[in-house]
């Protein structure tokens, strides 16, 4: 149990500092308000990906969205 807490606590500090929702706006009624467009800035450039909101401040994307090889 202590190992799990240590791992979760460590991961919280490994998140990228720019991981925040920027430039969002209120969705129109009946317009899929759960969809998200994600732009990820890396040292190689900017990558775009889709996702959906699982909370007001959390977007879930596919694993390949942050894959360094893909």
HTML snippet that shows the backbone in 3Dmol.js (N, CA, C, O; Angstrom):
<script src="https://3Dmol.org/build/3Dmol-min.js"></script>
<div id="view" style="width:600px;height:400px;position:relative"></div>
<script>
const pdb = `
ATOM      1  N   UNK A   1       0.822  -1.196   0.000  1.00  0.00           N
ATOM      2  CA  UNK A   1       0.000   0.000   0.000  1.00  0.00           C
ATOM      3  C   UNK A   1       0.868   1.262   0.000  1.00  0.00           C
ATOM      4  O   UNK A   1       0.565   2.237  -0.688  1.00  0.00           O
ATOM      5  N   UNK A   2       1.946   1.228   0.779  1.00  0.00           N
ATOM      6  CA  UNK A   2       2.834   2.387   0.832  1.00  0.00           C
ATOM      7  C   UNK A   2       3.509   2.624  -0.519  1.00  0.00           C
ATOM      8  O   UNK A   2       3.728   3.766  -0.923  1.00  0.00           O
ATOM      9  N   UNK A   3       3.833   1.538  -1.205  1.00  0.00           N
ATOM     10  CA  UNK A   3       4.444   1.669  -2.525  1.00  0.00           C
ATOM     11  C   UNK A   3       3.479   2.323  -3.509  1.00  0.00           C
ATOM     12  O   UNK A   3       3.886   3.175  -4.300  1.00  0.00           O
ATOM     13  N   UNK A   4       2.217   1.938  -3.467  1.00  0.00           N
ATOM     14  CA  UNK A   4       1.209   2.531  -4.345  1.00  0.00           C
ATOM     15  C   UNK A   4       1.077   4.025  -4.086  1.00  0.00           C
ATOM     16  O   UNK A   4       1.014   4.815  -5.028  1.00  0.00           O
ATOM     17  N   UNK A   5       1.037   4.412  -2.837  1.00  0.00           N
ATOM     18  CA  UNK A   5       0.930   5.832  -2.491  1.00  0.00           C
ATOM     19  C   UNK A   5       2.167   6.584  -2.967  1.00  0.00           C
ATOM     20  O   UNK A   5       2.057   7.696  -3.484  1.00  0.00           O
ATOM     21  N   UNK A   6       3.331   5.989  -2.798  1.00  0.00           N
ATOM     22  CA  UNK A   6       4.568   6.620  -3.254  1.00  0.00           C
ATOM     23  C   UNK A   6       4.570   6.803  -4.768  1.00  0.00           C
ATOM     24  O   UNK A   6       4.967   7.860  -5.259  1.00  0.00           O
ATOM     25  N   UNK A   7       4.136   5.799  -5.509  1.00  0.00           N
ATOM     26  CA  UNK A   7       4.089   5.883  -6.972  1.00  0.00           C
ATOM     27  C   UNK A   7       3.100   6.953  -7.415  1.00  0.00           C
ATOM     28  O   UNK A   7       3.423   7.771  -8.276  1.00  0.00           O
ATOM     29  N   UNK A   8       1.911   6.958  -6.845  1.00  0.00           N
ATOM     30  CA  UNK A   8       0.906   7.958  -7.226  1.00  0.00           C
ATOM     31  C   UNK A   8       1.371   9.366  -6.885  1.00  0.00           C
ATOM     32  O   UNK A   8       1.153  10.297  -7.659  1.00  0.00           O
ATOM     33  N   UNK A   9       2.001   9.525  -5.748  1.00  0.00           N
ATOM     34  CA  UNK A   9       2.510  10.835  -5.347  1.00  0.00           C
ATOM     35  C   UNK A   9       3.610  11.297  -6.297  1.00  0.00           C
ATOM     36  O   UNK A   9       3.664  12.475  -6.651  1.00  0.00           O
ATOM     37  N   UNK A  10       4.488  10.384  -6.713  1.00  0.00           N
ATOM     38  CA  UNK A  10       5.574  10.718  -7.634  1.00  0.00           C
ATOM     39  C   UNK A  10       5.049  11.101  -9.011  1.00  0.00           C
ATOM     40  O   UNK A  10       5.556  12.038  -9.627  1.00  0.00           O
ATOM     41  N   UNK A  11       4.050  10.393  -9.496  1.00  0.00           N
ATOM     42  CA  UNK A  11       3.487  10.668 -10.819  1.00  0.00           C
ATOM     43  C   UNK A  11       2.881  12.062 -10.871  1.00  0.00           C
ATOM     44  O   UNK A  11       2.923  12.714 -11.915  1.00  0.00           O
ATOM     45  N   UNK A  12       2.326  12.523  -9.775  1.00  0.00           N
ATOM     46  CA  UNK A  12       1.722  13.857  -9.742  1.00  0.00           C
ATOM     47  C   UNK A  12       2.745  14.936 -10.074  1.00  0.00           C
ATOM     48  O   UNK A  12       2.384  15.964 -10.648  1.00  0.00           O
ATOM     49  N   UNK A  13       4.007  14.729  -9.728  1.00  0.00           N
ATOM     50  CA  UNK A  13       5.042  15.714 -10.012  1.00  0.00           C
ATOM     51  C   UNK A  13       5.669  15.541 -11.390  1.00  0.00           C
ATOM     52  O   UNK A  13       6.450  16.392 -11.816  1.00  0.00           O
ATOM     53  N   UNK A  14       5.346  14.468 -12.091  1.00  0.00           N
ATOM     54  CA  UNK A  14       5.897  14.234 -13.419  1.00  0.00           C
ATOM     55  C   UNK A  14       5.011  14.774 -14.533  1.00  0.00           C
ATOM     56  O   UNK A  14       5.396  14.725 -15.701  1.00  0.00           O
ATOM     57  N   UNK A  15       3.843  15.284 -14.197  1.00  0.00           N
ATOM     58  CA  UNK A  15       2.953  15.836 -15.215  1.00  0.00           C
ATOM     59  C   UNK A  15       3.590  17.067 -15.838  1.00  0.00           C
ATOM     60  O   UNK A  15       4.255  17.831 -15.138  1.00  0.00           O
ATOM     61  N   UNK A  16       3.406  17.278 -17.137  1.00  0.00           N
ATOM     62  CA  UNK A  16       3.990  18.450 -17.778  1.00  0.00           C
ATOM     63  C   UNK A  16       3.419  19.729 -17.185  1.00  0.00           C
ATOM     64  O   UNK A  16       2.230  19.779 -16.867  1.00  0.00           O
ATOM     65  N   UNK A  17       4.247  20.773 -17.028  1.00  0.00           N
ATOM     66  CA  UNK A  17       3.775  22.004 -16.406  1.00  0.00           C
ATOM     67  C   UNK A  17       2.711  22.725 -17.221  1.00  0.00           C
ATOM     68  O   UNK A  17       1.932  23.487 -16.649  1.00  0.00           O
ATOM     69  N   UNK A  18       2.646  22.518 -18.533  1.00  0.00           N
ATOM     70  CA  UNK A  18       1.661  23.189 -19.363  1.00  0.00           C
ATOM     71  C   UNK A  18       0.385  22.398 -19.552  1.00  0.00           C
ATOM     72  O   UNK A  18      -0.399  22.704 -20.450  1.00  0.00           O
ATOM     73  N   UNK A  19       0.158  21.402 -18.739  1.00  0.00           N
ATOM     74  CA  UNK A  19      -1.026  20.552 -18.886  1.00  0.00           C
ATOM     75  C   UNK A  19      -2.221  21.239 -18.253  1.00  0.00           C
ATOM     76  O   UNK A  19      -2.538  21.012 -17.085  1.00  0.00           O
ATOM     77  N   UNK A  20      -2.870  22.066 -19.023  1.00  0.00           N
ATOM     78  CA  UNK A  20      -4.048  22.767 -18.535  1.00  0.00           C
ATOM     79  C   UNK A  20      -4.976  23.067 -19.700  1.00  0.00           C
ATOM     80  O   UNK A  20      -4.567  23.031 -20.861  1.00  0.00           O
ATOM     81  N   UNK A  21      -6.205  23.358 -19.385  1.00  0.00           N
ATOM     82  CA  UNK A  21      -7.177  23.697 -20.423  1.00  0.00           C
ATOM     83  C   UNK A  21      -7.054  25.185 -20.707  1.00  0.00           C
ATOM     84  O   UNK A  21      -7.209  26.015 -19.811  1.00  0.00           O
ATOM     85  N   UNK A  22      -6.772  25.513 -21.969  1.00  0.00           N
ATOM     86  CA  UNK A  22      -6.569  26.902 -22.377  1.00  0.00           C
ATOM     87  C   UNK A  22      -7.512  27.209 -23.530  1.00  0.00           C
ATOM     88  O   UNK A  22      -7.631  26.409 -24.458  1.00  0.00           O
ATOM     89  N   UNK A  23      -8.168  28.331 -23.488  1.00  0.00           N
ATOM     90  CA  UNK A  23      -8.998  28.771 -24.600  1.00  0.00           C
ATOM     91  C   UNK A  23     -10.277  27.981 -24.782  1.00  0.00           C
ATOM     92  O   UNK A  23     -10.823  27.942 -25.885  1.00  0.00           O
ATOM     93  N   UNK A  24     -10.762  27.358 -23.737  1.00  0.00           N
ATOM     94  CA  UNK A  24     -12.015  26.614 -23.846  1.00  0.00           C
ATOM     95  C   UNK A  24     -13.212  27.552 -23.857  1.00  0.00           C
ATOM     96  O   UNK A  24     -13.103  28.708 -23.447  1.00  0.00           O
ATOM     97  N   UNK A  25     -14.342  27.063 -24.321  1.00  0.00           N
ATOM     98  CA  UNK A  25     -15.560  27.859 -24.296  1.00  0.00           C
ATOM     99  C   UNK A  25     -16.748  26.954 -24.021  1.00  0.00           C
ATOM    100  O   UNK A  25     -16.678  25.739 -24.209  1.00  0.00           O
ATOM    101  N   UNK A  26     -17.820  27.551 -23.581  1.00  0.00           N
ATOM    102  CA  UNK A  26     -19.049  26.826 -23.259  1.00  0.00           C
ATOM    103  C   UNK A  26     -19.660  26.257 -24.538  1.00  0.00           C
ATOM    104  O   UNK A  26     -19.790  26.965 -25.537  1.00  0.00           O
ATOM    105  N   UNK A  27     -20.028  24.998 -24.506  1.00  0.00           N
ATOM    106  CA  UNK A  27     -20.612  24.341 -25.681  1.00  0.00           C
ATOM    107  C   UNK A  27     -22.067  24.762 -25.878  1.00  0.00           C
ATOM    108  O   UNK A  27     -22.781  25.054 -24.919  1.00  0.00           O
ATOM    109  N   UNK A  28     -22.486  24.786 -27.140  1.00  0.00           N
ATOM    110  CA  UNK A  28     -23.893  25.054 -27.437  1.00  0.00           C
ATOM    111  C   UNK A  28     -24.720  23.839 -27.032  1.00  0.00           C
ATOM    112  O   UNK A  28     -24.201  22.723 -27.021  1.00  0.00           O
ATOM    113  N   UNK A  29     -25.977  24.028 -26.704  1.00  0.00           N
ATOM    114  CA  UNK A  29     -26.827  22.884 -26.335  1.00  0.00           C
ATOM    115  C   UNK A  29     -26.908  21.852 -27.465  1.00  0.00           C
ATOM    116  O   UNK A  29     -26.995  22.229 -28.633  1.00  0.00           O
ATOM    117  N   UNK A  30     -26.880  20.572 -27.136  1.00  0.00           N
ATOM    118  CA  UNK A  30     -27.019  19.445 -28.071  1.00  0.00           C
ATOM    119  C   UNK A  30     -25.881  19.379 -29.092  1.00  0.00           C
ATOM    120  O   UNK A  30     -26.104  18.950 -30.224  1.00  0.00           O
ATOM    121  N   UNK A  31     -24.677  19.792 -28.721  1.00  0.00           N
ATOM    122  CA  UNK A  31     -23.581  19.846 -29.697  1.00  0.00           C
ATOM    123  C   UNK A  31     -22.359  19.013 -29.291  1.00  0.00           C
ATOM    124  O   UNK A  31     -21.231  19.387 -29.613  1.00  0.00           O
ATOM    125  N   UNK A  32     -22.561  17.916 -28.605  1.00  0.00           N
ATOM    126  CA  UNK A  32     -21.463  17.052 -28.139  1.00  0.00           C
ATOM    127  C   UNK A  32     -20.490  17.820 -27.244  1.00  0.00           C
ATOM    128  O   UNK A  32     -19.319  17.965 -27.597  1.00  0.00           O
ATOM    129  N   UNK A  33     -20.941  18.302 -26.119  1.00  0.00           N
ATOM    130  CA  UNK A  33     -20.083  19.123 -25.253  1.00  0.00           C
ATOM    131  C   UNK A  33     -18.959  18.350 -24.585  1.00  0.00           C
ATOM    132  O   UNK A  33     -18.122  18.950 -23.910  1.00  0.00           O
ATOM    133  N   UNK A  34     -18.916  17.040 -24.755  1.00  0.00           N
ATOM    134  CA  UNK A  34     -17.874  16.222 -24.127  1.00  0.00           C
ATOM    135  C   UNK A  34     -16.643  16.066 -25.017  1.00  0.00           C
ATOM    136  O   UNK A  34     -15.629  15.544 -24.555  1.00  0.00           O
ATOM    137  N   UNK A  35     -16.697  16.496 -26.266  1.00  0.00           N
ATOM    138  CA  UNK A  35     -15.578  16.348 -27.204  1.00  0.00           C
ATOM    139  C   UNK A  35     -14.507  17.408 -26.921  1.00  0.00           C
ATOM    140  O   UNK A  35     -14.820  18.512 -26.474  1.00  0.00           O
ATOM    141  N   UNK A  36     -13.240  17.060 -27.185  1.00  0.00           N
ATOM    142  CA  UNK A  36     -12.134  17.994 -26.969  1.00  0.00           C
ATOM    143  C   UNK A  36     -11.123  17.880 -28.110  1.00  0.00           C
ATOM    144  O   UNK A  36     -10.934  16.806 -28.681  1.00  0.00           O
ATOM    145  N   UNK A  37     -10.488  18.984 -28.427  1.00  0.00           N
ATOM    146  CA  UNK A  37      -9.395  19.048 -29.399  1.00  0.00           C
ATOM    147  C   UNK A  37      -8.135  19.364 -28.600  1.00  0.00           C
ATOM    148  O   UNK A  37      -8.084  20.379 -27.905  1.00  0.00           O
ATOM    149  N   UNK A  38      -7.130  18.517 -28.687  1.00  0.00           N
ATOM    150  CA  UNK A  38      -5.944  18.639 -27.844  1.00  0.00           C
ATOM    151  C   UNK A  38      -4.733  18.982 -28.702  1.00  0.00           C
ATOM    152  O   UNK A  38      -4.479  18.330 -29.715  1.00  0.00           O
ATOM    153  N   UNK A  39      -3.983  20.011 -28.295  1.00  0.00           N
ATOM    154  CA  UNK A  39      -2.719  20.363 -28.939  1.00  0.00           C
ATOM    155  C   UNK A  39      -1.611  20.105 -27.929  1.00  0.00           C
ATOM    156  O   UNK A  39      -1.631  20.645 -26.823  1.00  0.00           O
ATOM    157  N   UNK A  40      -0.637  19.270 -28.317  1.00  0.00           N
ATOM    158  CA  UNK A  40       0.462  18.917 -27.427  1.00  0.00           C
ATOM    159  C   UNK A  40       1.751  19.482 -28.013  1.00  0.00           C
ATOM    160  O   UNK A  40       2.145  19.113 -29.119  1.00  0.00           O
ATOM    161  N   UNK A  41       2.409  20.378 -27.276  1.00  0.00           N
ATOM    162  CA  UNK A  41       3.674  20.961 -27.717  1.00  0.00           C
ATOM    163  C   UNK A  41       4.824  20.122 -27.181  1.00  0.00           C
ATOM    164  O   UNK A  41       4.942  19.909 -25.974  1.00  0.00           O
ATOM    165  N   UNK A  42       5.672  19.647 -28.094  1.00  0.00           N
ATOM    166  CA  UNK A  42       6.852  18.877 -27.708  1.00  0.00           C
ATOM    167  C   UNK A  42       8.083  19.544 -28.303  1.00  0.00           C
ATOM    168  O   UNK A  42       7.974  20.550 -29.004  1.00  0.00           O
ATOM    169  N   UNK A  43       9.238  18.989 -28.026  1.00  0.00           N
ATOM    170  CA  UNK A  43      10.461  19.548 -28.598  1.00  0.00           C
ATOM    171  C   UNK A  43      10.513  19.342 -30.105  1.00  0.00           C
ATOM    172  O   UNK A  43      11.285  20.010 -30.793  1.00  0.00           O
ATOM    173  N   UNK A  44       9.696  18.422 -30.629  1.00  0.00           N
ATOM    174  CA  UNK A  44       9.639  18.184 -32.078  1.00  0.00           C
ATOM    175  C   UNK A  44       8.663  19.114 -32.790  1.00  0.00           C
ATOM    176  O   UNK A  44       8.740  19.272 -34.009  1.00  0.00           O
ATOM    177  N   UNK A  45       7.768  19.715 -32.062  1.00  0.00           N
ATOM    178  CA  UNK A  45       6.752  20.577 -32.650  1.00  0.00           C
ATOM    179  C   UNK A  45       5.421  20.388 -31.952  1.00  0.00           C
ATOM    180  O   UNK A  45       5.366  19.947 -30.804  1.00  0.00           O
ATOM    181  N   UNK A  46       4.349  20.724 -32.650  1.00  0.00           N
ATOM    182  CA  UNK A  46       3.007  20.626 -32.073  1.00  0.00           C
ATOM    183  C   UNK A  46       2.283  19.429 -32.671  1.00  0.00           C
ATOM    184  O   UNK A  46       2.317  19.212 -33.882  1.00  0.00           O
ATOM    185  N   UNK A  47       1.639  18.667 -31.829  1.00  0.00           N
ATOM    186  CA  UNK A  47       0.888  17.486 -32.235  1.00  0.00           C
ATOM    187  C   UNK A  47      -0.568  17.702 -31.831  1.00  0.00           C
ATOM    188  O   UNK A  47      -0.833  18.252 -30.762  1.00  0.00           O
ATOM    189  N   UNK A  48      -1.510  17.280 -32.665  1.00  0.00           N
ATOM    190  CA  UNK A  48      -2.924  17.431 -32.332  1.00  0.00           C
ATOM    191  C   UNK A  48      -3.577  16.068 -32.175  1.00  0.00           C
ATOM    192  O   UNK A  48      -3.144  15.080 -32.768  1.00  0.00           O
ATOM    193  N   UNK A  49      -4.616  16.036 -31.372  1.00  0.00           N
ATOM    194  CA  UNK A  49      -5.292  14.783 -31.077  1.00  0.00           C
ATOM    195  C   UNK A  49      -6.699  15.101 -30.570  1.00  0.00           C
ATOM    196  O   UNK A  49      -6.978  16.222 -30.146  1.00  0.00           O
ATOM    197  N   UNK A  50      -7.557  14.127 -30.618  1.00  0.00           N
ATOM    198  CA  UNK A  50      -8.900  14.279 -30.079  1.00  0.00           C
ATOM    199  C   UNK A  50      -9.026  13.603 -28.728  1.00  0.00           C
ATOM    200  O   UNK A  50      -8.194  12.777 -28.353  1.00  0.00           O
ATOM    201  N   UNK A  51     -10.056  13.956 -28.014  1.00  0.00           N
ATOM    202  CA  UNK A  51     -10.308  13.349 -26.714  1.00  0.00           C
ATOM    203  C   UNK A  51     -11.698  13.707 -26.245  1.00  0.00           C
ATOM    204  O   UNK A  51     -12.478  14.318 -26.977  1.00  0.00           O
ATOM    205  N   UNK A  52     -12.003  13.324 -25.021  1.00  0.00           N
ATOM    206  CA  UNK A  52     -13.292  13.718 -24.462  1.00  0.00           C
ATOM    207  C   UNK A  52     -13.154  13.982 -22.976  1.00  0.00           C
ATOM    208  O   UNK A  52     -12.285  13.429 -22.302  1.00  0.00           O
ATOM    209  N   UNK A  53     -14.031  14.840 -22.481  1.00  0.00           N
ATOM    210  CA  UNK A  53     -13.999  15.239 -21.078  1.00  0.00           C
ATOM    211  C   UNK A  53     -14.536  14.126 -20.196  1.00  0.00           C
ATOM    212  O   UNK A  53     -15.607  13.576 -20.452  1.00  0.00           O
ATOM    213  N   UNK A  54     -13.776  13.798 -19.148  1.00  0.00           N
ATOM    214  CA  UNK A  54     -14.289  12.863 -18.154  1.00  0.00           C
ATOM    215  C   UNK A  54     -14.592  13.604 -16.855  1.00  0.00           C
ATOM    216  O   UNK A  54     -15.239  13.060 -15.960  1.00  0.00           O
ATOM    217  N   UNK A  55     -14.122  14.846 -16.755  1.00  0.00           N
ATOM    218  CA  UNK A  55     -14.414  15.779 -15.671  1.00  0.00           C
ATOM    219  C   UNK A  55     -14.301  17.172 -16.255  1.00  0.00           C
ATOM    220  O   UNK A  55     -13.873  17.327 -17.399  1.00  0.00           O
ATOM    221  N   UNK A  56     -14.671  18.178 -15.500  1.00  0.00           N
ATOM    222  CA  UNK A  56     -14.571  19.550 -16.005  1.00  0.00           C
ATOM    223  C   UNK A  56     -13.136  19.955 -16.329  1.00  0.00           C
ATOM    224  O   UNK A  56     -12.914  20.833 -17.164  1.00  0.00           O
ATOM    225  N   UNK A  57     -12.166  19.327 -15.679  1.00  0.00           N
ATOM    226  CA  UNK A  57     -10.776  19.717 -15.870  1.00  0.00           C
ATOM    227  C   UNK A  57      -9.870  18.575 -16.326  1.00  0.00           C
ATOM    228  O   UNK A  57      -8.649  18.682 -16.214  1.00  0.00           O
ATOM    229  N   UNK A  58     -10.447  17.475 -16.842  1.00  0.00           N
ATOM    230  CA  UNK A  58      -9.651  16.321 -17.273  1.00  0.00           C
ATOM    231  C   UNK A  58     -10.124  15.845 -18.642  1.00  0.00           C
ATOM    232  O   UNK A  58     -11.315  15.609 -18.850  1.00  0.00           O
ATOM    233  N   UNK A  59      -9.172  15.706 -19.585  1.00  0.00           N
ATOM    234  CA  UNK A  59      -9.464  15.203 -20.925  1.00  0.00           C
ATOM    235  C   UNK A  59      -8.806  13.837 -21.079  1.00  0.00           C
ATOM    236  O   UNK A  59      -7.619  13.688 -20.791  1.00  0.00           O
ATOM    237  N   UNK A  60      -9.560  12.843 -21.529  1.00  0.00           N
ATOM    238  CA  UNK A  60      -9.035  11.503 -21.777  1.00  0.00           C
ATOM    239  C   UNK A  60      -8.750  11.369 -23.267  1.00  0.00           C
ATOM    240  O   UNK A  60      -9.629  11.605 -24.097  1.00  0.00           O
ATOM    241  N   UNK A  61      -7.507  10.985 -23.607  1.00  0.00           N
ATOM    242  CA  UNK A  61      -7.116  10.784 -25.001  1.00  0.00           C
ATOM    243  C   UNK A  61      -6.595   9.361 -25.171  1.00  0.00           C
ATOM    244  O   UNK A  61      -6.437   8.628 -24.196  1.00  0.00           O
ATOM    245  N   UNK A  62      -6.334   8.984 -26.402  1.00  0.00           N
ATOM    246  CA  UNK A  62      -5.739   7.676 -26.682  1.00  0.00           C
ATOM    247  C   UNK A  62      -4.253   7.708 -26.323  1.00  0.00           C
ATOM    248  O   UNK A  62      -3.651   8.779 -26.253  1.00  0.00           O
ATOM    249  N   UNK A  63      -3.672   6.547 -26.100  1.00  0.00           N
ATOM    250  CA  UNK A  63      -2.262   6.462 -25.704  1.00  0.00           C
ATOM    251  C   UNK A  63      -1.335   7.029 -26.776  1.00  0.00           C
ATOM    252  O   UNK A  63      -0.292   7.595 -26.446  1.00  0.00           O
ATOM    253  N   UNK A  64      -1.694   6.887 -28.053  1.00  0.00           N
ATOM    254  CA  UNK A  64      -0.800   7.368 -29.110  1.00  0.00           C
ATOM    255  C   UNK A  64      -0.709   8.889 -29.162  1.00  0.00           C
ATOM    256  O   UNK A  64       0.179   9.423 -29.826  1.00  0.00           O
ATOM    257  N   UNK A  65      -1.594   9.592 -28.485  1.00  0.00           N
ATOM    258  CA  UNK A  65      -1.553  11.057 -28.492  1.00  0.00           C
ATOM    259  C   UNK A  65      -0.291  11.599 -27.833  1.00  0.00           C
ATOM    260  O   UNK A  65       0.172  12.682 -28.191  1.00  0.00           O
ATOM    261  N   UNK A  66       0.264  10.876 -26.891  1.00  0.00           N
ATOM    262  CA  UNK A  66       1.469  11.328 -26.206  1.00  0.00           C
ATOM    263  C   UNK A  66       2.619  10.348 -26.413  1.00  0.00           C
ATOM    264  O   UNK A  66       3.562  10.326 -25.621  1.00  0.00           O
ATOM    265  N   UNK A  67       2.551   9.549 -27.456  1.00  0.00           N
ATOM    266  CA  UNK A  67       3.584   8.559 -27.749  1.00  0.00           C
ATOM    267  C   UNK A  67       4.741   9.233 -28.472  1.00  0.00           C
ATOM    268  O   UNK A  67       4.537   9.863 -29.510  1.00  0.00           O
ATOM    269  N   UNK A  68       5.930   9.113 -27.947  1.00  0.00           N
ATOM    270  CA  UNK A  68       7.106   9.734 -28.559  1.00  0.00           C
ATOM    271  C   UNK A  68       7.472   9.106 -29.897  1.00  0.00           C
ATOM    272  O   UNK A  68       8.086   9.770 -30.732  1.00  0.00           O
ATOM    273  N   UNK A  69       7.113   7.849 -30.125  1.00  0.00           N
ATOM    274  CA  UNK A  69       7.482   7.176 -31.364  1.00  0.00           C
ATOM    275  C   UNK A  69       6.464   7.384 -32.476  1.00  0.00           C
ATOM    276  O   UNK A  69       6.817   7.269 -33.650  1.00  0.00           O
ATOM    277  N   UNK A  70       5.223   7.684 -32.146  1.00  0.00           N
ATOM    278  CA  UNK A  70       4.176   7.724 -33.145  1.00  0.00           C
ATOM    279  C   UNK A  70       3.783   9.058 -33.553  1.00  0.00           C
ATOM    280  O   UNK A  70       2.900   9.210 -34.398  1.00  0.00           O
TER     281      UNK A  70
END
`;
const viewer = $3Dmol.createViewer("view");
viewer.addModel(pdb, "pdb");
viewer.setStyle({}, {cartoon: {color: "spectrum"}});
viewer.zoomTo();
viewer.render();
</script>
